[in-house]
């Protein structure tokens, strides 16, 4: 005995009622619940749909679907981090490394030549942190608007457009900048470290705010076959 379309829709409603807001996770859980309910019916056809559903739900334990959600968030978070790292490393390979090295060298020279270079570096970190926050907020709002129009949220899309674990580094540029002490002149070692930090922060910001979002559709279609079908055009 197979589930009816109405019963499948009831399963989607059930997952939403239990705080699973992402369509991809809802679909994953619905498939699991549907197969398990049909397996129960093979053993005992007299079991009602709702009773079979409650039996399967209890198997998820005290926290219900939350464990599944957390595990999926961790898995997709790791996938996203690998994606960020992949694009970040590309700036240190030919030919991009030429531009990266040029910016780094210019920063080092500026810090060595200007006596109070920290007065330039600190505002740079502050501005970067401010612009990064604005970028994340704008992406997140755009994603929420699209989800509202489509009626579906996708976990990996939420991660790409604002919920990625790499966004935890947002306060670091500001904290680092404010720790730079007023020295008469930067030495080669401190100038190198600070310049490298500035370059790395900017590259990470560019990857998170520009590169990955611009390729988001491709990454989402690779991750979700159903997303690819819904967005085939």
C-alpha positions as protocol buffer text, in pm:
chain_id: "A"
residue {
  index: 1
  type: UNK
  ca { x: 0 y: 0 z: 0 }
}
residue {
  index: 2
  type: UNK
  ca { x: 134 y: 339 z: -103 }
}
residue {
  index: 3
  type: UNK
  ca { x: 81 y: 682 z: 50 }
}
residue {
  index: 4
  type: UNK
  ca { x: -161 y: 915 z: -124 }
}
residue {
  index: 5
  type: UNK
  ca { x: -61 y: 1267 z: -238 }
}
residue {
  index: 6
  type: UNK
  ca { x: -268 y: 1403 z: 52 }
}
residue {
  index: 7
  type: UNK
  ca { x: -74 y: 1191 z: 299 }
}
residue {
  index: 8
  type: UNK
  ca { x: 256 y: 1302 z: 149 }
}
residue {
  index: 9
  type: UNK
  ca { x: 146 y: 1663 z: 193 }
}
residue {
  index: 10
  type: UNK
  ca { x: 53 y: 1580 z: 553 }
}
residue {
  index: 11
  type: UNK
  ca { x: 410 y: 1459 z: 609 }
}
residue {
  index: 12
  type: UNK
  ca { x: 547 y: 1790 z: 478 }
}
residue {
  index: 13
  type: UNK
  ca { x: 309 y: 1971 z: 711 }
}
residue {
  index: 14
  type: UNK
  ca { x: 423 y: 1748 z: 998 }
}
residue {
  index: 15
  type: UNK
  ca { x: 790 y: 1832 z: 943 }
}
residue {
  index: 16
  type: UNK
  ca { x: 710 y: 2204 z: 936 }
}
residue {
  index: 17
  type: UNK
  ca { x: 513 y: 2171 z: 1258 }
}
residue {
  index: 18
  type: UNK
  ca { x: 823 y: 2021 z: 1416 }
}
residue {
  index: 19
  type: UNK
  ca { x: 1047 y: 2314 z: 1323 }
}
residue {
  index: 20
  type: UNK
  ca { x: 1204 y: 2187 z: 1003 }
}
residue {
  index: 21
  type: UNK
  ca { x: 1188 y: 2500 z: 787 }
}
residue {
  index: 22
  type: UNK
  ca { x: 1409 y: 2398 z: 495 }
}
residue {
  index: 23
  type: UNK
  ca { x: 1247 y: 2226 z: 199 }
}
residue {
  index: 24
  type: UNK
  ca { x: 1547 y: 2000 z: 129 }
}
residue {
  index: 25
  type: UNK
  ca { x: 1542 y: 1862 z: 483 }
}
residue {
  index: 26
  type: UNK
  ca { x: 1163 y: 1834 z: 474 }
}
residue {
  index: 27
  type: UNK
  ca { x: 1188 y: 1626 z: 157 }
}
residue {
  index: 28
  type: UNK
  ca { x: 1458 y: 1405 z: 306 }
}
residue {
  index: 29
  type: UNK
  ca { x: 1248 y: 1340 z: 617 }
}
residue {
  index: 30
  type: UNK
  ca { x: 927 y: 1291 z: 418 }
}
residue {
  index: 31
  type: UNK
  ca { x: 1096 y: 1024 z: 204 }
}
residue {
  index: 32
  type: UNK
  ca { x: 1220 y: 849 z: 516 }
}
residue {
  index: 33
  type: UNK
  ca { x: 883 y: 866 z: 693 }
}
residue {
  index: 34
  type: UNK
  ca { x: 691 y: 756 z: 384 }
}
residue {
  index: 35
  type: UNK
  ca { x: 911 y: 449 z: 332 }
}
residue {
  index: 36
  type: UNK
  ca { x: 889 y: 358 z: 700 }
}
residue {
  index: 37
  type: UNK
  ca { x: 509 y: 395 z: 712 }
}
residue {
  index: 38
  type: UNK
  ca { x: 470 y: 181 z: 400 }
}
residue {
  index: 39
  type: UNK
  ca { x: 696 y: -80 z: 562 }
}
residue {
  index: 40
  type: UNK
  ca { x: 466 y: -82 z: 868 }
}
residue {
  index: 41
  type: UNK
  ca { x: 164 y: -132 z: 643 }
}
residue {
  index: 42
  type: UNK
  ca { x: 324 y: -435 z: 483 }
}
residue {
  index: 43
  type: UNK
  ca { x: 341 y: -595 z: 827 }
}
residue {
  index: 44
  type: UNK
  ca { x: 7 y: -464 z: 952 }
}
residue {
  index: 45
  type: UNK
  ca { x: -227 y: -301 z: 696 }
}
residue {
  index: 46
  type: UNK
  ca { x: -473 y: -210 z: 972 }
}
residue {
  index: 47
  type: UNK
  ca { x: -244 y: 50 z: 1129 }
}
residue {
  index: 48
  type: UNK
  ca { x: -379 y: 399 z: 1061 }
}
residue {
  index: 49
  type: UNK
  ca { x: -165 y: 657 z: 886 }
}
residue {
  index: 50
  type: UNK
  ca { x: -147 y: 887 z: 1190 }
}
residue {
  index: 51
  type: UNK
  ca { x: -59 y: 604 z: 1428 }
}
residue {
  index: 52
  type: UNK
  ca { x: 215 y: 483 z: 1194 }
}
residue {
  index: 53
  type: UNK
  ca { x: 347 y: 838 z: 1168 }
}
residue {
  index: 54
  type: UNK
  ca { x: 366 y: 877 z: 1545 }
}
residue {
  index: 55
  type: UNK
  ca { x: 548 y: 543 z: 1575 }
}
residue {
  index: 56
  type: UNK
  ca { x: 812 y: 658 z: 1327 }
}
residue {
  index: 57
  type: UNK
  ca { x: 846 y: 1002 z: 1484 }
}
residue {
  index: 58
  type: UNK
  ca { x: 914 y: 852 z: 1827 }
}
residue {
  index: 59
  type: UNK
  ca { x: 1214 y: 673 z: 1678 }
}
residue {
  index: 60
  type: UNK
  ca { x: 1384 y: 1012 z: 1639 }
}
residue {
  index: 61
  type: UNK
  ca { x: 1403 y: 1043 z: 2016 }
}
residue {
  index: 62
  type: UNK
  ca { x: 1336 y: 1324 z: 2261 }
}
residue {
  index: 63
  type: UNK
  ca { x: 1466 y: 1598 z: 2032 }
}
residue {
  index: 64
  type: UNK
  ca { x: 1265 y: 1484 z: 1732 }
}
residue {
  index: 65
  type: UNK
  ca { x: 1400 y: 1608 z: 1400 }
}
residue {
  index: 66
  type: UNK
  ca { x: 1646 y: 1851 z: 1560 }
}
residue {
  index: 67
  type: UNK
  ca { x: 1930 y: 1598 z: 1557 }
}
residue {
  index: 68
  type: UNK
  ca { x: 1882 y: 1544 z: 1184 }
}
residue {
  index: 69
  type: UNK
  ca { x: 1877 y: 1920 z: 1125 }
}
residue {
  index: 70
  type: UNK
  ca { x: 2196 y: 1975 z: 1326 }
}
residue {
  index: 71
  type: UNK
  ca { x: 2379 y: 1694 z: 1150 }
}
residue {
  index: 72
  type: UNK
  ca { x: 2279 y: 1831 z: 811 }
}
residue {
  index: 73
  type: UNK
  ca { x: 2384 y: 2184 z: 910 }
}
residue {
  index: 74
  type: UNK
  ca { x: 2726 y: 2055 z: 1015 }
}
residue {
  index: 75
  type: UNK
  ca { x: 2771 y: 1855 z: 695 }
}
residue {
  index: 76
  type: UNK
  ca { x: 2672 y: 2143 z: 465 }
}
residue {
  index: 77
  type: UNK
  ca { x: 2874 y: 2387 z: 675 }
}
residue {
  index: 78
  type: UNK
  ca { x: 3184 y: 2176 z: 616 }
}
residue {
  index: 79
  type: UNK
  ca { x: 3103 y: 2162 z: 246 }
}
residue {
  index: 80
  type: UNK
  ca { x: 3072 y: 2541 z: 236 }
}
residue {
  index: 81
  type: UNK
  ca { x: 3399 y: 2590 z: 424 }
}
residue {
  index: 82
  type: UNK
  ca { x: 3580 y: 2369 z: 172 }
}
residue {
  index: 83
  type: UNK
  ca { x: 3431 y: 2581 z: -105 }
}
residue {
  index: 84
  type: UNK
  ca { x: 3556 y: 2902 z: 57 }
}
residue {
  index: 85
  type: UNK
  ca { x: 3900 y: 2754 z: 108 }
}
residue {
  index: 86
  type: UNK
  ca { x: 3912 y: 2633 z: -253 }
}
residue {
  index: 87
  type: UNK
  ca { x: 3845 y: 2981 z: -392 }
}
residue {
  index: 88
  type: UNK
  ca { x: 4073 y: 3146 z: -136 }
}
residue {
  index: 89
  type: UNK
  ca { x: 4367 y: 2923 z: -236 }
}
residue {
  index: 90
  type: UNK
  ca { x: 4312 y: 3012 z: -601 }
}
residue {
  index: 91
  type: UNK
  ca { x: 4447 y: 3362 z: -529 }
}
residue {
  index: 92
  type: UNK
  ca { x: 4783 y: 3205 z: -451 }
}
residue {
  index: 93
  type: UNK
  ca { x: 4816 y: 3021 z: -780 }
}
residue {
  index: 94
  type: UNK
  ca { x: 4925 y: 3154 z: -1119 }
}
residue {
  index: 95
  type: UNK
  ca { x: 4812 y: 3396 z: -1255 }
}
residue {
  index: 96
  type: UNK
  ca { x: 4615 y: 3538 z: -959 }
}
residue {
  index: 97
  type: UNK
  ca { x: 4914 y: 3521 z: -728 }
}
residue {
  index: 98
  type: UNK
  ca { x: 5072 y: 3806 z: -924 }
}
residue {
  index: 99
  type: UNK
  ca { x: 4797 y: 4045 z: -819 }
}
residue {
  index: 100
  type: UNK
  ca { x: 4795 y: 3911 z: -462 }
}
residue {
  index: 101
  type: UNK
  ca { x: 5171 y: 3951 z: -429 }
}
residue {
  index: 102
  type: UNK
  ca { x: 5159 y: 4301 z: -577 }
}
residue {
  index: 103
  type: UNK
  ca { x: 4901 y: 4423 z: -325 }
}
residue {
  index: 104
  type: UNK
  ca { x: 5095 y: 4260 z: -42 }
}
residue {
  index: 105
  type: UNK
  ca { x: 5422 y: 4424 z: -149 }
}
residue {
  index: 106
  type: UNK
  ca { x: 5258 y: 4768 z: -177 }
}
residue {
  index: 107
  type: UNK
  ca { x: 5115 y: 4738 z: 174 }
}
residue {
  index: 108
  type: UNK
  ca { x: 5451 y: 4636 z: 319 }
}
residue {
  index: 109
  type: UNK
  ca { x: 5625 y: 4930 z: 156 }
}
residue {
  index: 110
  type: UNK
  ca { x: 5360 y: 5176 z: 274 }
}
residue {
  index: 111
  type: UNK
  ca { x: 5392 y: 5054 z: 631 }
}
residue {
  index: 112
  type: UNK
  ca { x: 5770 y: 5076 z: 624 }
}
residue {
  index: 113
  type: UNK
  ca { x: 5780 y: 5425 z: 476 }
}
residue {
  index: 114
  type: UNK
  ca { x: 5506 y: 5602 z: 674 }
}
residue {
  index: 115
  type: UNK
  ca { x: 5588 y: 5674 z: 1036 }
}
residue {
  index: 116
  type: UNK
  ca { x: 5238 y: 5640 z: 1177 }
}
residue {
  index: 117
  type: UNK
  ca { x: 5105 y: 5380 z: 936 }
}
residue {
  index: 118
  type: UNK
  ca { x: 4872 y: 5244 z: 1201 }
}
residue {
  index: 119
  type: UNK
  ca { x: 4655 y: 5553 z: 1142 }
}
residue {
  index: 120
  type: UNK
  ca { x: 4589 y: 5411 z: 795 }
}
residue {
  index: 121
  type: UNK
  ca { x: 4568 y: 5043 z: 886 }
}
residue {
  index: 122
  type: UNK
  ca { x: 4313 y: 5074 z: 1168 }
}
residue {
  index: 123
  type: UNK
  ca { x: 4056 y: 5266 z: 955 }
}
residue {
  index: 124
  type: UNK
  ca { x: 4103 y: 5003 z: 683 }
}
residue {
  index: 125
  type: UNK
  ca { x: 4010 y: 4725 z: 927 }
}
residue {
  index: 126
  type: UNK
  ca { x: 3715 y: 4923 z: 1063 }
}
residue {
  index: 127
  type: UNK
  ca { x: 3587 y: 5000 z: 712 }
}
residue {
  index: 128
  type: UNK
  ca { x: 3630 y: 4641 z: 603 }
}
residue {
  index: 129
  type: UNK
  ca { x: 3436 y: 4508 z: 901 }
}
residue {
  index: 130
  type: UNK
  ca { x: 3155 y: 4760 z: 840 }
}
residue {
  index: 131
  type: UNK
  ca { x: 3130 y: 4679 z: 469 }
}
residue {
  index: 132
  type: UNK
  ca { x: 3139 y: 4306 z: 536 }
}
residue {
  index: 133
  type: UNK
  ca { x: 2845 y: 4333 z: 777 }
}
residue {
  index: 134
  type: UNK
  ca { x: 2650 y: 4535 z: 521 }
}
residue {
  index: 135
  type: UNK
  ca { x: 2725 y: 4276 z: 252 }
}
residue {
  index: 136
  type: UNK
  ca { x: 2609 y: 3986 z: 468 }
}
residue {
  index: 137
  type: UNK
  ca { x: 2289 y: 4167 z: 568 }
}
residue {
  index: 138
  type: UNK
  ca { x: 2207 y: 4253 z: 204 }
}
residue {
  index: 139
  type: UNK
  ca { x: 2265 y: 3895 z: 88 }
}
residue {
  index: 140
  type: UNK
  ca { x: 2058 y: 3756 z: 372 }
}
residue {
  index: 141
  type: UNK
  ca { x: 1767 y: 3990 z: 298 }
}
residue {
  index: 142
  type: UNK
  ca { x: 1776 y: 3904 z: -71 }
}
residue {
  index: 143
  type: UNK
  ca { x: 1774 y: 3534 z: 10 }
}
residue {
  index: 144
  type: UNK
  ca { x: 1478 y: 3573 z: 248 }
}
residue {
  index: 145
  type: UNK
  ca { x: 1287 y: 3766 z: -19 }
}
residue {
  index: 146
  type: UNK
  ca { x: 1348 y: 3493 z: -277 }
}
residue {
  index: 147
  type: UNK
  ca { x: 1245 y: 3224 z: -28 }
}
residue {
  index: 148
  type: UNK
  ca { x: 923 y: 3410 z: 47 }
}
residue {
  index: 149
  type: UNK
  ca { x: 840 y: 3439 z: -323 }
}
residue {
  index: 150
  type: UNK
  ca { x: 914 y: 3073 z: -397 }
}
residue {
  index: 151
  type: UNK
  ca { x: 770 y: 2941 z: -71 }
}
residue {
  index: 152
  type: UNK
  ca { x: 1075 y: 2721 z: -18 }
}
residue {
  index: 153
  type: UNK
  ca { x: 1393 y: 2757 z: 185 }
}
residue {
  index: 154
  type: UNK
  ca { x: 1708 y: 2559 z: 112 }
}
residue {
  index: 155
  type: UNK
  ca { x: 1961 y: 2503 z: 388 }
}
residue {
  index: 156
  type: UNK
  ca { x: 2271 y: 2523 z: 169 }
}
residue {
  index: 157
  type: UNK
  ca { x: 2139 y: 2842 z: 12 }
}
residue {
  index: 158
  type: UNK
  ca { x: 2095 y: 2995 z: 357 }
}
residue {
  index: 159
  type: UNK
  ca { x: 2453 y: 2902 z: 439 }
}
residue {
  index: 160
  type: UNK
  ca { x: 2587 y: 3056 z: 118 }
}
residue {
  index: 161
  type: UNK
  ca { x: 2389 y: 3376 z: 161 }
}
residue {
  index: 162
  type: UNK
  ca { x: 2471 y: 3462 z: 516 }
}
residue {
  index: 163
  type: UNK
  ca { x: 2471 y: 3167 z: 753 }
}
residue {
  index: 164
  type: UNK
  ca { x: 2808 y: 3014 z: 666 }
}
residue {
  index: 165
  type: UNK
  ca { x: 3039 y: 2944 z: 957 }
}
residue {
  index: 166
  type: UNK
  ca { x: 3306 y: 3162 z: 794 }
}
residue {
  index: 167
  type: UNK
  ca { x: 3095 y: 3464 z: 880 }
}
residue {
  index: 168
  type: UNK
  ca { x: 3215 y: 3412 z: 1235 }
}
residue {
  index: 169
  type: UNK
  ca { x: 3537 y: 3581 z: 1136 }
}
residue {
  index: 170
  type: UNK
  ca { x: 3354 y: 3912 z: 1079 }
}
residue {
  index: 171
  type: UNK
  ca { x: 3466 y: 4073 z: 1409 }
}
residue {
  index: 172
  type: UNK
  ca { x: 3827 y: 3959 z: 1368 }
}
residue {
  index: 173
  type: UNK
  ca { x: 3947 y: 4235 z: 1134 }
}
residue {
  index: 174
  type: UNK
  ca { x: 3822 y: 4502 z: 1373 }
}
residue {
  index: 175
  type: UNK
  ca { x: 3971 y: 4329 z: 1677 }
}
residue {
  index: 176
  type: UNK
  ca { x: 4302 y: 4283 z: 1499 }
}
residue {
  index: 177
  type: UNK
  ca { x: 4311 y: 4643 z: 1382 }
}
residue {
  index: 178
  type: UNK
  ca { x: 4242 y: 4781 z: 1726 }
}
residue {
  index: 179
  type: UNK
  ca { x: 4529 y: 4578 z: 1872 }
}
residue {
  index: 180
  type: UNK
  ca { x: 4786 y: 4744 z: 1648 }
}
residue {
  index: 181
  type: UNK
  ca { x: 4996 y: 4960 z: 1875 }
}
residue {
  index: 182
  type: UNK
  ca { x: 5132 y: 5303 z: 1795 }
}
residue {
  index: 183
  type: UNK
  ca { x: 5496 y: 5242 z: 1719 }
}
residue {
  index: 184
  type: UNK
  ca { x: 5734 y: 5497 z: 1573 }
}
residue {
  index: 185
  type: UNK
  ca { x: 5780 y: 5280 z: 1267 }
}
residue {
  index: 186
  type: UNK
  ca { x: 5685 y: 4927 z: 1169 }
}
residue {
  index: 187
  type: UNK
  ca { x: 5969 y: 4677 z: 1135 }
}
residue {
  index: 188
  type: UNK
  ca { x: 5985 y: 4438 z: 842 }
}
residue {
  index: 189
  type: UNK
  ca { x: 5841 y: 4149 z: 1046 }
}
residue {
  index: 190
  type: UNK
  ca { x: 5539 y: 4337 z: 1185 }
}
residue {
  index: 191
  type: UNK
  ca { x: 5479 y: 4504 z: 847 }
}
residue {
  index: 192
  type: UNK
  ca { x: 5483 y: 4162 z: 676 }
}
residue {
  index: 193
  type: UNK
  ca { x: 5245 y: 4002 z: 927 }
}
residue {
  index: 194
  type: UNK
  ca { x: 4997 y: 4289 z: 922 }
}
residue {
  index: 195
  type: UNK
  ca { x: 5006 y: 4322 z: 543 }
}
residue {
  index: 196
  type: UNK
  ca { x: 4949 y: 3949 z: 501 }
}
residue {
  index: 197
  type: UNK
  ca { x: 4656 y: 3969 z: 744 }
}
residue {
  index: 198
  type: UNK
  ca { x: 4500 y: 4259 z: 556 }
}
residue {
  index: 199
  type: UNK
  ca { x: 4531 y: 4077 z: 223 }
}
residue {
  index: 200
  type: UNK
  ca { x: 4387 y: 3752 z: 363 }
}
residue {
  index: 201
  type: UNK
  ca { x: 4089 y: 3926 z: 521 }
}
residue {
  index: 202
  type: UNK
  ca { x: 4009 y: 4109 z: 199 }
}
residue {
  index: 203
  type: UNK
  ca { x: 4040 y: 3792 z: -9 }
}
residue {
  index: 204
  type: UNK
  ca { x: 3812 y: 3599 z: 225 }
}
residue {
  index: 205
  type: UNK
  ca { x: 3559 y: 3880 z: 214 }
}
residue {
  index: 206
  type: UNK
  ca { x: 3569 y: 3885 z: -165 }
}
residue {
  index: 207
  type: UNK
  ca { x: 3520 y: 3508 z: -184 }
}
residue {
  index: 208
  type: UNK
  ca { x: 3229 y: 3508 z: 63 }
}
residue {
  index: 209
  type: UNK
  ca { x: 3050 y: 3816 z: -69 }
}
residue {
  index: 210
  type: UNK
  ca { x: 3118 y: 3798 z: -442 }
}
residue {
  index: 211
  type: UNK
  ca { x: 3264 y: 3480 z: -586 }
}
residue {
  index: 212
  type: UNK
  ca { x: 3056 y: 3210 z: -415 }
}
residue {
  index: 213
  type: UNK
  ca { x: 2721 y: 3398 z: -435 }
}
residue {
  index: 214
  type: UNK
  ca { x: 2780 y: 3458 z: -807 }
}
residue {
  index: 215
  type: UNK
  ca { x: 2813 y: 3080 z: -857 }
}
residue {
  index: 216
  type: UNK
  ca { x: 2545 y: 2987 z: -603 }
}
residue {
  index: 217
  type: UNK
  ca { x: 2297 y: 2851 z: -861 }
}
residue {
  index: 218
  type: UNK
  ca { x: 2556 y: 2603 z: -990 }
}
residue {
  index: 219
  type: UNK
  ca { x: 2648 y: 2486 z: -640 }
}
residue {
  index: 220
  type: UNK
  ca { x: 2282 y: 2448 z: -540 }
}
residue {
  index: 221
  type: UNK
  ca { x: 2198 y: 2247 z: -851 }
}
residue {
  index: 222
  type: UNK
  ca { x: 2495 y: 2019 z: -780 }
}
residue {
  index: 223
  type: UNK
  ca { x: 2375 y: 1967 z: -423 }
}
residue {
  index: 224
  type: UNK
  ca { x: 2001 y: 1929 z: -482 }
}
residue {
  index: 225
  type: UNK
  ca { x: 1865 y: 1738 z: -785 }
}
residue {
  index: 226
  type: UNK
  ca { x: 1517 y: 1872 z: -707 }
}
residue {
  index: 227
  type: UNK
  ca { x: 1651 y: 2230 z: -706 }
}
residue {
  index: 228
  type: UNK
  ca { x: 1802 y: 2171 z: -1049 }
}
residue {
  index: 229
  type: UNK
  ca { x: 1465 y: 2048 z: -1180 }
}
residue {
  index: 230
  type: UNK
  ca { x: 1272 y: 2342 z: -1035 }
}
residue {
  index: 231
  type: UNK
  ca { x: 1523 y: 2591 z: -1175 }
}
residue {
  index: 232
  type: UNK
  ca { x: 1594 y: 2422 z: -1507 }
}
residue {
  index: 233
  type: UNK
  ca { x: 1499 y: 2734 z: -1697 }
}
